[in-house]
Amino acid sequence: MDNSTISNASSLLFDQATATDSGTAVLKKAFAMQAQNATALTNPPPQAEKNTAANLPPHLGQTINTTA
């Protein structure tokens, strides 16, 4: 083998290794985002204030409008 063939082969291997490394990094980031989203979906939402009706004026919520 001459030097140019060896150089081309090593360059090709380096390019493949770089592509594999970047693909692995993207895959790890996607898994991390998916785990974060799954955690957000499985955890209950924060509780609102328990007595929210008491904070409203007394005239609100007494009637239901049924006209369309």
Buried (B, 14 or more C-beta within 10 A) or exposed (E): EEEEEEEEEEEEEEEEEEEEEEEEEEEEEEEEEEEEEEEEEEEEEEEEEEEEEEEEEEEEEEEEEEEE
